[in-house]
């Protein structure tokens, strides 16, 4: 199982590395807009991660703005660098 996860992570890291910053911006906005179609908006609390730009991850800023605009409570995990 460990190798499977490692291979999947590597595969998608390569895919993300192939994206330009404009691609990431566009796709991140599309993801945030698509979230508006999901029937989850009656909830009060939302757990979301902050993206790591160096890893070309989805930019969660548009989604965070959307949540704040809807007066939702946002939970963001704190990473302890000493553990990493």
PyMOL commands that set and color helices and strands:
alter all, ss='L'
color gray80, all
select helices_A, chain A and resi 2-17+21-35+53-55+61-69
alter helices_A, ss='H'
color red, helices_A
select strands_A, chain A and resi 45-47+73-75
alter strands_A, ss='S'
color yellow, strands_A
deselect
rebuild
show_as cartoon
